Structure formats: structure tokens, C-alpha cells
Amino acid sequence: MFEIAYAASSVIDASQAYDLNDIIRVGIALVVLTSGFLAVIFILWWGVMLILSGGKDEKVKPAINSIRYAAVGLIVIILSIFVAPKVGDLLGLNVSQYVSPQVIFSTVQDLSGKFFGSKDSIDLSPNSSGGNTLPSDFSNL
């Protein structure tokens, strides 16, 4: 519980003055991150419900429909990231500077790193100091 509160407080620095562009960019990134996370959770949950339905039609249909709606929602989220800057520029709003897909994806990556705690770099070499290396010939497994 305290780690979540710490992660949420580390996202926003109260001593820093934020520009309207930063607020919009972070808001869009939070919406994309939250809705994408929830769509994946719904797909997994209703996938389990589909497996547990036992082939009964009254249980299969809601599970398939929910998976379909979550997948369509995920596709709409991803498409809106690419379409929204173009529509905004066509309307003369000049929003591509803070709503471009590259900026949104980098902000989502930064926010997910702050919320879920990620390392800056991951060392996958076999001689890393992680201690979880497997033997080269797998003879003593």
C-alpha cells in the first residue's frame, strides 16, 4: 500500500511548475496506460471465464462478447494515438507537438516505469552478476 502511494507521489513533483502541454501529455498518457491495462485484464479474465464455461452456450456468449469488446477497445486506443494528431493538425490546433505517438509512447513508458518500478537497463548476458545463470551443458539439472 505504501509503495503505491510512494509511486503515485513520485509521478508529480509539487515543487515544479507544469506547462499546459505537460499536463495534457501526461493526462493522455495516463488514459492510454489505464485503458490499455484494463483492456488486457478484461481479455485475460474473460478468457479464463471462456475456459471455465464448459461449452455452455449461456456462458460462452458473454465471454466471447466481452473479449471482443476489450480487443476492439484496445485497437481503438492504439488507432486514436495515431489519428488524433492528424485530426488536430487538420483543424489547425497544432497539437502534434505534445500528442504525437512518439511523445505519448515515451510518456507511457516513463509513467509505467514510475508506477511499476523498472530498471533503466536489463543485462541478459550469461555472465551477469544475477546469480541465476544456467550451466552451459545443462548436465546437472
N, CA and C atoms as an extended XYZ file, in Angstrom:
423
Properties=species:S:1:pos:R:3:atomname:S:1:resname:S:1:resid:I:1 pbc="F F F"
N         0.823       -1.188        0.000 N   MET     1
C         0.000        0.000        0.000 CA  MET     1
C         0.868        1.252        0.000 C   MET     1
N         1.939        1.238        0.809 N   PHE     2
C         2.797        2.409        0.889 CA  PHE     2
C         3.631        2.585       -0.373 C   PHE     2
N         3.989        1.454       -1.046 N   GLU     3
C         4.743        1.570       -2.284 CA  GLU     3
C         3.907        2.221       -3.368 C   GLU     3
N         2.600        1.915       -3.396 N   ILE     4
C         1.712        2.517       -4.388 CA  ILE     4
C         1.606        4.018       -4.133 C   ILE     4
N         1.455        4.397       -2.879 N   ALA     5
C         1.358        5.818       -2.551 CA  ALA     5
C         2.659        6.533       -2.896 C   ALA     5
N         3.794        5.879       -2.650 N   TYR     6
C         5.074        6.476       -2.991 CA  TYR     6
C         5.222        6.618       -4.497 C   TYR     6
N         4.793        5.596       -5.243 N   ALA     7
C         4.891        5.647       -6.702 CA  ALA     7
C         4.002        6.748       -7.254 C   ALA     7
N         2.816        6.909       -6.701 N   ALA     8
C         1.920        7.958       -7.177 CA  ALA     8
C         2.465        9.338       -6.832 C   ALA     8
N         3.100        9.472       -5.686 N   SER     9
C         3.647       10.778       -5.325 CA  SER     9
C         4.917       11.087       -6.099 C   SER     9
N         5.620       10.078       -6.611 N   SER    10
C         6.840       10.338       -7.365 CA  SER    10
C         6.555       10.696       -8.816 C   SER    10
N         5.315       10.536       -9.273 N   VAL    11
C         4.967       10.888      -10.641 CA  VAL    11
C         4.885       12.399      -10.790 C   VAL    11
N         4.333       13.078       -9.805 N   ILE    12
C         4.129       14.520       -9.868 CA  ILE    12
C         5.006       15.177       -8.805 C   ILE    12
N         5.824       16.109       -9.258 N   ASP    13
C         6.686       16.856       -8.350 CA  ASP    13
C         5.997       18.178       -8.019 C   ASP    13
N         5.625       18.377       -6.766 N   ALA    14
C         4.854       19.555       -6.373 CA  ALA    14
C         5.664       20.841       -6.472 C   ALA    14
N         6.977       20.762       -6.436 N   SER    15
C         7.792       21.960       -6.479 CA  SER    15
C         8.043       22.446       -7.906 C   SER    15
N         7.657       21.684       -8.892 N   GLN    16
C         7.911       22.046      -10.282 CA  GLN    16
C         6.662       22.686      -10.891 C   GLN    16
N         6.859       23.725      -11.686 N   ALA    17
C         5.751       24.370      -12.397 CA  ALA    17
C         5.531       23.623      -13.709 C   ALA    17
N         4.288       23.237      -13.961 N   TYR    18
C         3.971       22.461      -15.152 CA  TYR    18
C         3.299       23.341      -16.190 C   TYR    18
N         3.667       23.105      -17.436 N   ASP    19
C         3.059       23.787      -18.567 CA  ASP    19
C         1.789       23.047      -18.959 C   ASP    19
N         0.881       23.724      -19.658 N   LEU    20
C        -0.354       23.089      -20.097 CA  LEU    20
C        -0.065       21.905      -21.025 C   LEU    20
N         0.977       22.018      -21.843 N   ASN    21
C         1.359       20.912      -22.724 CA  ASN    21
C         1.749       19.673      -21.932 C   ASN    21
N         2.475       19.858      -20.820 N   ASP    22
C         2.876       18.730      -19.976 CA  ASP    22
C         1.670       18.069      -19.328 C   ASP    22
N         0.727       18.877      -18.879 N   ILE    23
C        -0.460       18.337      -18.223 CA  ILE    23
C        -1.292       17.528      -19.208 C   ILE    23
N        -1.466       18.049      -20.425 N   ILE    24
C        -2.221       17.328      -21.452 CA  ILE    24
C        -1.507       16.044      -21.847 C   ILE    24
N        -0.192       16.119      -22.026 N   ARG    25
C         0.595       14.945      -22.416 CA  ARG    25
C         0.526       13.850      -21.356 C   ARG    25
N         0.682       14.211      -20.101 N   VAL    26
C         0.631       13.226      -19.024 CA  VAL    26
C        -0.792       12.686      -18.860 C   VAL    26
N        -1.794       13.551      -19.026 N   GLY    27
C        -3.180       13.098      -18.937 CA  GLY    27
C        -3.514       12.081      -20.022 C   GLY    27
N        -3.099       12.362      -21.250 N   ILE    28
C        -3.335       11.415      -22.342 CA  ILE    28
C        -2.594       10.115      -22.089 C   ILE    28
N        -1.365       10.214      -21.628 N   ALA    29
C        -0.588        9.005      -21.347 CA  ALA    29
C        -1.219        8.178      -20.227 C   ALA    29
N        -1.751        8.841      -19.206 N   LEU    30
C        -2.418        8.110      -18.123 CA  LEU    30
C        -3.674        7.409      -18.615 C   LEU    30
N        -4.438        8.082      -19.479 N   VAL    31
C        -5.644        7.459      -20.034 CA  VAL    31
C        -5.268        6.252      -20.890 C   VAL    31
N        -4.242        6.393      -21.720 N   VAL    32
C        -3.804        5.283      -22.572 CA  VAL    32
C        -3.286        4.128      -21.725 C   VAL    32
N        -2.475        4.426      -20.728 N   LEU    33
C        -1.921        3.384      -19.867 CA  LEU    33
C        -3.016        2.660      -19.085 C   LEU    33
N        -3.932        3.406      -18.504 N   THR    34
C        -5.011        2.801      -17.718 CA  THR    34
C        -5.958        1.986      -18.580 C   THR    34
N        -6.385        2.553      -19.704 N   SER    35
C        -7.333        1.834      -20.557 CA  SER    35
C        -6.684        0.616      -21.209 C   SER    35
N        -5.433        0.710      -21.591 N   GLY    36
C        -4.738       -0.455      -22.137 CA  GLY    36
C        -4.573       -1.551      -21.102 C   GLY    36
N        -4.223       -1.165      -19.884 N   PHE    37
C        -4.077       -2.137      -18.799 CA  PHE    37
C        -5.404       -2.823      -18.496 C   PHE    37
N        -6.484       -2.036      -18.431 N   LEU    38
C        -7.794       -2.621      -18.156 CA  LEU    38
C        -8.274       -3.517      -19.293 C   LEU    38
N        -7.994       -3.138      -20.529 N   ALA    39
C        -8.385       -3.981      -21.668 CA  ALA    39
C        -7.682       -5.330      -21.610 C   ALA    39
N        -6.412       -5.332      -21.276 N   VAL    40
C        -5.677       -6.598      -21.167 CA  VAL    40
C        -6.211       -7.434      -20.007 C   VAL    40
N        -6.533       -6.782      -18.888 N   ILE    41
C        -7.100       -7.505      -17.742 CA  ILE    41
C        -8.439       -8.126      -18.117 C   ILE    41
N        -9.301       -7.376      -18.817 N   PHE    42
C       -10.593       -7.925      -19.247 CA  PHE    42
C       -10.422       -9.098      -20.202 C   PHE    42
N        -9.477       -8.989      -21.120 N   ILE    43
C        -9.235      -10.095      -22.054 CA  ILE    43
C        -8.795      -11.338      -21.296 C   ILE    43
N        -7.889      -11.177      -20.333 N   LEU    44
C        -7.431      -12.329      -19.553 CA  LEU    44
C        -8.552      -12.905      -18.689 C   LEU    44
N        -9.317      -12.046      -18.022 N   TRP    45
C       -10.388      -12.509      -17.141 CA  TRP    45
C       -11.445      -13.272      -17.922 C   TRP    45
N       -11.921      -12.691      -19.032 N   TRP    46
C       -12.973      -13.354      -19.795 CA  TRP    46
C       -12.429      -14.537      -20.577 C   TRP    46
N       -11.136      -14.580      -20.820 N   GLY    47
C       -10.524      -15.787      -21.385 CA  GLY    47
C       -10.604      -16.938      -20.399 C   GLY    47
N       -10.345      -16.648      -19.140 N   VAL    48
C       -10.487      -17.673      -18.103 CA  VAL    48
C       -11.951      -18.100      -17.982 C   VAL    48
N       -12.869      -17.127      -18.038 N   MET    49
C       -14.290      -17.463      -17.971 CA  MET    49
C       -14.721      -18.327      -19.172 C   MET    49
N       -14.121      -18.065      -20.337 N   LEU    50
C       -14.415      -18.872      -21.518 CA  LEU    50
C       -13.916      -20.297      -21.333 C   LEU    50
N       -12.753      -20.452      -20.761 N   ILE    51
C       -12.205      -21.782      -20.500 CA  ILE    51
C       -13.066      -22.525      -19.482 C   ILE    51
N       -13.532      -21.817      -18.465 N   LEU    52
C       -14.320      -22.438      -17.408 CA  LEU    52
C       -15.795      -22.604      -17.761 C   LEU    52
N       -16.209      -22.144      -18.943 N   SER    53
C       -17.626      -22.195      -19.301 CA  SER    53
C       -18.119      -23.610      -19.565 C   SER    53
N       -17.239      -24.500      -19.882 N   GLY    54
C       -17.632      -25.883      -20.120 CA  GLY    54
C       -18.429      -26.075      -21.398 C   GLY    54
N       -18.346      -25.119      -22.314 N   GLY    55
C       -19.065      -25.246      -23.575 CA  GLY    55
C       -20.528      -24.870      -23.505 C   GLY    55
N       -21.000      -24.397      -22.354 N   LYS    56
C       -22.405      -23.998      -22.216 CA  LYS    56
C       -22.612      -22.671      -22.942 C   LYS    56
N       -23.618      -22.651      -23.801 N   ASP    57
C       -23.845      -21.509      -24.675 CA  ASP    57
C       -24.141      -20.234      -23.896 C   ASP    57
N       -24.847      -20.340      -22.771 N   GLU    58
C       -25.188      -19.147      -21.998 CA  GLU    58
C       -23.978      -18.558      -21.279 C   GLU    58
N       -22.896      -19.318      -21.159 N   LYS    59
C       -21.672      -18.800      -20.558 CA  LYS    59
C       -20.626      -18.437      -21.606 C   LYS    59
N       -20.693      -19.089      -22.773 N   VAL    60
C       -19.710      -18.835      -23.817 CA  VAL    60
C       -19.951      -17.483      -24.485 C   VAL    60
N       -21.206      -17.163      -24.779 N   LYS    61
C       -21.516      -15.922      -25.500 CA  LYS    61
C       -21.075      -14.661      -24.751 C   LYS    61
N       -21.378      -14.519      -23.455 N   PRO    62
C       -20.897      -13.307      -22.766 CA  PRO    62
C       -19.367      -13.217      -22.727 C   PRO    62
N       -18.710      -14.356      -22.572 N   ALA    63
C       -17.248      -14.343      -22.528 CA  ALA    63
C       -16.669      -13.911      -23.873 C   ALA    63
N       -17.194      -14.463      -24.964 N   ILE    64
C       -16.691      -14.103      -26.286 CA  ILE    64
C       -16.982      -12.641      -26.589 C   ILE    64
N       -18.180      -12.173      -26.250 N   ASN    65
C       -18.525      -10.771      -26.491 CA  ASN    65
C       -17.636       -9.829      -25.686 C   ASN    65
N       -17.359      -10.169      -24.438 N   SER    66
C       -16.513       -9.314      -23.612 CA  SER    66
C       -15.081       -9.284      -24.130 C   SER    66
N       -14.562      -10.416      -24.569 N   ILE    67
C       -13.223      -10.451      -25.155 CA  ILE    67
C       -13.198       -9.615      -26.429 C   ILE    67
N       -14.231       -9.742      -27.237 N   ARG    68
C       -14.311       -8.971      -28.484 CA  ARG    68
C       -14.338       -7.473      -28.190 C   ARG    68
N       -15.155       -7.044      -27.236 N   TYR    69
C       -15.253       -5.619      -26.914 CA  TYR    69
C       -13.937       -5.087      -26.341 C   TYR    69
N       -13.268       -5.871      -25.524 N   ALA    70
C       -11.987       -5.435      -24.969 CA  ALA    70
C       -10.932       -5.328      -26.063 C   ALA    70
N       -10.919       -6.271      -27.003 N   ALA    71
C        -9.958       -6.216      -28.112 CA  ALA    71
C       -10.245       -5.029      -29.019 C   ALA    71
N       -11.518       -4.781      -29.299 N   VAL    72
C       -11.882       -3.618      -30.119 CA  VAL    72
C       -11.491       -2.329      -29.395 C   VAL    72
N       -11.707       -2.269      -28.103 N   GLY    73
C       -11.297       -1.106      -27.323 CA  GLY    73
C        -9.807       -0.873      -27.372 C   GLY    73
N        -9.033       -1.936      -27.290 N   LEU    74
C        -7.580       -1.827      -27.369 CA  LEU    74
C        -7.145       -1.325      -28.739 C   LEU    74
N        -7.798       -1.797      -29.791 N   ILE    75
C        -7.488       -1.339      -31.145 CA  ILE    75
C        -7.864        0.134      -31.308 C   ILE    75
N        -9.010        0.547      -30.766 N   VAL    76
C        -9.427        1.948      -30.846 CA  VAL    76
C        -8.440        2.849      -30.101 C   VAL    76
N        -7.955        2.399      -28.960 N   ILE    77
C        -6.979        3.177      -28.204 CA  ILE    77
C        -5.724        3.390      -29.035 C   ILE    77
N        -5.212        2.328      -29.624 N   ILE    78
C        -3.975        2.418      -30.402 CA  ILE    78
C        -4.184        3.268      -31.652 C   ILE    78
N        -5.306        3.082      -32.346 N   LEU    79
C        -5.578        3.892      -33.539 CA  LEU    79
C        -5.758        5.366      -33.195 C   LEU    79
N        -6.387        5.656      -32.067 N   SER    80
C        -6.599        7.056      -31.695 CA  SER    80
C        -5.281        7.769      -31.406 C   SER    80
N        -4.279        7.042      -30.952 N   ILE    81
C        -2.972        7.648      -30.722 CA  ILE    81
C        -2.378        8.151      -32.033 C   ILE    81
N        -2.628        7.420      -33.115 N   PHE    82
C        -2.073        7.812      -34.402 CA  PHE    82
C        -2.973        8.782      -35.170 C   PHE    82
N        -4.281        8.716      -34.956 N   VAL    83
C        -5.215        9.550      -35.722 CA  VAL    83
C        -5.412       10.928      -35.077 C   VAL    83
N        -5.412       11.022      -33.762 N   ALA    84
C        -5.689       12.278      -33.066 CA  ALA    84
C        -4.739       13.418      -33.464 C   ALA    84
N        -3.433       13.199      -33.579 N   PRO    85
C        -2.569       14.313      -34.004 CA  PRO    85
C        -2.875       14.798      -35.418 C   PRO    85
N        -3.207       13.891      -36.308 N   LYS    86
C        -3.516       14.281      -37.690 CA  LYS    86
C        -4.805       15.089      -37.744 C   LYS    86
N        -5.819       14.660      -36.998 N   VAL    87
C        -7.093       15.389      -36.977 CA  VAL    87
C        -6.890       16.766      -36.340 C   VAL    87
N        -6.120       16.827      -35.278 N   GLY    88
C        -5.846       18.115      -34.628 CA  GLY    88
C        -5.096       19.069      -35.543 C   GLY    88
N        -4.140       18.567      -36.311 N   ASP    89
C        -3.419       19.418      -37.250 CA  ASP    89
C        -4.306       19.861      -38.405 C   ASP    89
N        -5.205       18.979      -38.855 N   LEU    90
C        -6.139       19.367      -39.912 CA  LEU    90
C        -7.088       20.471      -39.447 C   LEU    90
N        -7.413       20.477      -38.169 N   LEU    91
C        -8.278       21.519      -37.615 CA  LEU    91
C        -7.516       22.787      -37.265 C   LEU    91
N        -6.199       22.767      -37.450 N   GLY    92
C        -5.376       23.936      -37.186 CA  GLY    92
C        -5.042       24.133      -35.726 C   GLY    92
N        -5.097       23.089      -34.933 N   LEU    93
C        -4.836       23.206      -33.499 CA  LEU    93
C        -3.362       23.042      -33.133 C   LEU    93
N        -2.547       22.539      -34.068 N   ASN    94
C        -1.110       22.341      -33.856 CA  ASN    94
C        -0.849       21.525      -32.582 C   ASN    94
N        -1.479       20.366      -32.489 N   VAL    95
C        -1.347       19.511      -31.311 CA  VAL    95
C        -0.303       18.420      -31.483 C   VAL    95
N         0.289       18.324      -32.649 N   SER    96
C         1.225       17.219      -32.895 CA  SER    96
C         2.493       17.329      -32.068 C   SER    96
N         2.770       18.471      -31.463 N   GLN    97
C         3.971       18.604      -30.653 CA  GLN    97
C         3.863       17.871      -29.313 C   GLN    97
N         2.666       17.709      -28.775 N   TYR    98
C         2.527       17.013      -27.500 CA  TYR    98
C         1.557       15.851      -27.547 C   TYR    98
N         1.010       15.547      -28.728 N   VAL    99
C         0.106       14.406      -28.860 CA  VAL    99
C         0.625       13.440      -29.916 C   VAL    99
N         1.861       13.596      -30.351 N   SER   100
C         2.398       12.678      -31.351 CA  SER   100
C         2.586       11.293      -30.724 C   SER   100
N         2.505       10.241      -31.536 N   PRO   101
C         2.647        8.883      -30.983 CA  PRO   101
C         3.973        8.654      -30.262 C   PRO   101
N         5.057        9.228      -30.776 N   GLN   102
C         6.351        9.044      -30.119 CA  GLN   102
C         6.355        9.648      -28.720 C   GLN   102
N         5.776       10.837      -28.583 N   VAL   103
C         5.737       11.511      -27.284 CA  VAL   103
C         4.824       10.753      -26.320 C   VAL   103
N         3.683       10.296      -26.814 N   ILE   104
C         2.741        9.568      -25.952 CA  ILE   104
C         3.351        8.253      -25.487 C   ILE   104
N         3.971        7.505      -26.412 N   PHE   105
C         4.561        6.218      -26.022 CA  PHE   105
C         5.735        6.403      -25.073 C   PHE   105
N         6.543        7.445      -25.262 N   SER   106
C         7.648        7.663      -24.324 CA  SER   106
C         7.120        8.098      -22.952 C   SER   106
N         6.048        8.893      -22.930 N   THR   107
C         5.457        9.284      -21.653 CA  THR   107
C         4.813        8.089      -20.953 C   THR   107
N         4.142        7.218      -21.723 N   VAL   108
C         3.569        5.995      -21.150 CA  VAL   108
C         4.676        5.124      -20.579 C   VAL   108
N         5.789        5.015      -21.291 N   GLN   109
C         6.916        4.216      -20.804 CA  GLN   109
C         7.490        4.813      -19.518 C   GLN   109
N         7.630        6.133      -19.460 N   ASP   110
C         8.129        6.781      -18.247 CA  ASP   110
C         7.176        6.588      -17.073 C   ASP   110
N         5.878        6.782      -17.327 N   LEU   111
C         4.896        6.623      -16.253 CA  LEU   111
C         4.808        5.189      -15.763 C   LEU   111
N         4.844        4.221      -16.688 N   SER   112
C         4.796        2.826      -16.258 CA  SER   112
C         6.050        2.454      -15.480 C   SER   112
N         7.176        3.035      -15.838 N   GLY   113
C         8.393        2.810      -15.060 CA  GLY   113
C         8.294        3.377      -13.666 C   GLY   113
N         7.635        4.532      -13.535 N   LYS   114
C         7.464        5.136      -12.209 CA  LYS   114
C         6.436        4.387      -11.376 C   LYS   114
N         5.346        3.936      -12.008 N   PHE   115
C         4.310        3.223      -11.273 CA  PHE   115
C         4.727        1.814      -10.889 C   PHE   115
N         5.325        1.088      -11.838 N   PHE   116
C         5.622       -0.322      -11.626 CA  PHE   116
C         7.072       -0.576      -11.281 C   PHE   116
N         7.898        0.440      -11.265 N   GLY   117
C         9.291        0.305      -10.874 CA  GLY   117
C        10.094       -0.558      -11.815 C   GLY   117
N        10.704        0.047      -12.787 N   SER   118
C        11.500       -0.713      -13.746 CA  SER   118
C        12.943       -0.261      -13.678 C   SER   118
N        13.815       -1.140      -14.149 N   LYS   119
C        15.225       -0.812      -14.232 CA  LYS   119
C        15.472       -0.039      -15.519 C   LYS   119
N        16.535        0.766      -15.520 N   ASP   120
C        16.867        1.510      -16.731 CA  ASP   120
C        17.389        0.590      -17.818 C   ASP   120
N        18.162       -0.395      -17.443 N   SER   121
C        18.686       -1.338      -18.424 CA  SER   121
C        18.663       -2.735      -17.825 C   SER   121
N        18.439       -3.695      -18.664 N   ILE   122
C        18.378       -5.085      -18.232 CA  ILE   122
C        19.536       -5.824      -18.862 C   ILE   122
N        20.347       -6.485      -18.046 N   ASP   123
C        21.501       -7.222      -18.532 CA  ASP   123
C        21.128       -8.694      -18.667 C   ASP   123
N        21.028       -9.176      -19.885 N   LEU   124
C        20.653      -10.558      -20.146 CA  LEU   124
C        21.842      -11.419      -20.550 C   LEU   124
N        23.035      -10.922      -20.357 N   SER   125
C        24.222      -11.696      -20.734 CA  SER   125
C        24.396      -12.873      -19.789 C   SER   125
N        24.976      -13.970      -20.272 N   PRO   126
C        25.120      -15.155      -19.413 CA  PRO   126
C        26.080      -14.949      -18.262 C   PRO   126
N        26.955      -13.980      -18.331 N   ASN   127
C        27.931      -13.750      -17.262 CA  ASN   127
C        27.514      -12.616      -16.344 C   ASN   127
N        26.231      -12.285      -16.324 N   SER   128
C        25.768      -11.206      -15.458 CA  SER   128
C        25.862      -11.633      -14.000 C   SER   128
N        25.898      -10.666      -13.113 N   SER   129
C        26.077      -10.954      -11.687 CA  SER   129
C        24.773      -11.307      -10.997 C   SER   129
N        23.746      -11.689      -11.734 N   GLY   130
C        22.460      -12.017      -11.140 CA  GLY   130
C        22.472      -13.304      -10.352 C   GLY   130
N        23.352      -14.220      -10.660 N   GLY   131
C        23.420      -15.470       -9.935 CA  GLY   131
C        22.430      -16.506      -10.425 C   GLY   131
N        21.634      -16.208      -11.401 N   ASN   132
C        20.639      -17.136      -11.916 CA  ASN   132
C        21.064      -17.708      -13.258 C   ASN   132
N        22.346      -17.945      -13.418 N   THR   133
C        22.833      -18.454      -14.697 CA  THR   133
C        22.707      -19.966      -14.738 C   THR   133
N        22.395      -20.496      -15.894 N   LEU   134
C        22.275      -21.927      -16.087 CA  LEU   134
C        23.608      -22.507      -16.546 C   LEU   134
N        23.875      -23.757      -16.257 N   PRO   135
C        25.109      -24.370      -16.747 CA  PRO   135
C        25.089      -24.461      -18.259 C   PRO   135
N        26.268      -24.413      -18.855 N   SER   136
C        26.356      -24.375      -20.311 CA  SER   136
C        25.908      -25.685      -20.955 C   SER   136
N        26.115      -26.824      -20.279 N   ASP   137
C        25.730      -28.097      -20.892 CA  ASP   137
C        24.449      -28.683      -20.284 C   ASP   137
N        23.882      -28.046      -19.278 N   PHE   138
C        22.647      -28.467      -18.610 CA  PHE   138
C        22.742      -29.913      -18.066 C   PHE   138
N        23.950      -30.378      -17.756 N   SER   139
C        24.120      -31.762      -17.320 CA  SER   139
C        23.678      -31.972      -15.878 C   SER   139
N        23.721      -30.963      -15.056 N   ASN   140
C        23.372      -31.155      -13.657 CA  ASN   140
C        22.020      -30.564      -13.308 C   ASN   140
N        21.059      -30.656      -14.199 N   LEU   141
C        19.714      -30.181      -13.908 CA  LEU   141
C        18.908      -31.231      -13.198 C   LEU   141
